[in-house]
Amino acid sequence: STVNFTTQFGSPAQPSNCDLVVSGRTSITFKFTIEYTGGKAITEYALNYRIGTGSFTNFPVTIGDAVTQEGGQIEVTGLERNQEYEFQLTATNAEGTSEACSPKFETICKPFAPVL
């Protein structure tokens, strides 16, 4: 008899372990992992952020050294000081887009050290 196997592909899993690595005056670095790619390569990560209930702004993410098929670290620059930001990160492959992880992180105000 003949046995046929069907491979199931799907959208990537929701990015997980979205944790703060470092918070600076105008930047935030956070890490994340992708537990399951859906059986297809991740083709894009989409990162959007906002302050409070404002409009989301897109931040470009390039798959490369710091961000791979399994996750990585993203440094978001050009933020305002002393603000809480909400982020939405999704992963996309040929089959679709994951649910978003939505961590909230705060930028901090670091006083400048006097130059002696």
C-alpha positions, 0 to 999 in steps of 0.5 A, spaced: 500 500 500 501 507 498 502 512 504 502 519 502 504 525 507 501 532 507 506 537 509 502 543 513 504 550 512 502 556 516 503 563 519 509 564 524 507 563 531 506 570 535 513 573 537 514 571 544 519 573 550 519 580 548 523 583 553 527 589 554 534 589 554 536 596 555 532 603 555 536 609 553 534 616 553 531 616 546 532 609 544 529 602 546 532 595 545 528 589 546 529 581 544 524 576 542 524 569 539 520 566 534 518 559 536 515 556 530 516 559 523 510 556 520 514 551 516 516 557 511 522 562 512 520 569 515 520 574 510 518 580 514 518 583 521 513 589 522 514 593 528 510 599 529 510 603 536 506 609 539 505 613 545 499 612 549 493 611 545 496 615 539 497 613 532 502 607 530 509 609 527 512 603 523 520 602 524 523 598 519 526 591 521 532 588 517 533 581 517 540 580 518 545 579 523 541 582 529 534 579 527 534 572 524 528 567 523 529 565 530 528 572 533 533 577 535 534 584 538 531 590 535 534 597 537 528 602 536 531 609 535 529 616 535 524 616 541 522 621 545 525 622 552 521 619 558 515 616 555 512 609 555 511 606 548 507 600 546 510 596 540 507 591 536 511 586 532 509 581 527 512 576 523 510 574 516 512 568 511 509 566 505 503 563 508 501 569 512 502 574 518 503 572 526 499 575 531 503 581 534 506 581 541 505 588 544 510 589 550 510 596 553 517 599 555 519 606 557 524 611 555 528 614 561 531 620 562 539 620 563 542 626 565 548 628 562 555 628 566 558 634 566 565 635 562 570 636 567 
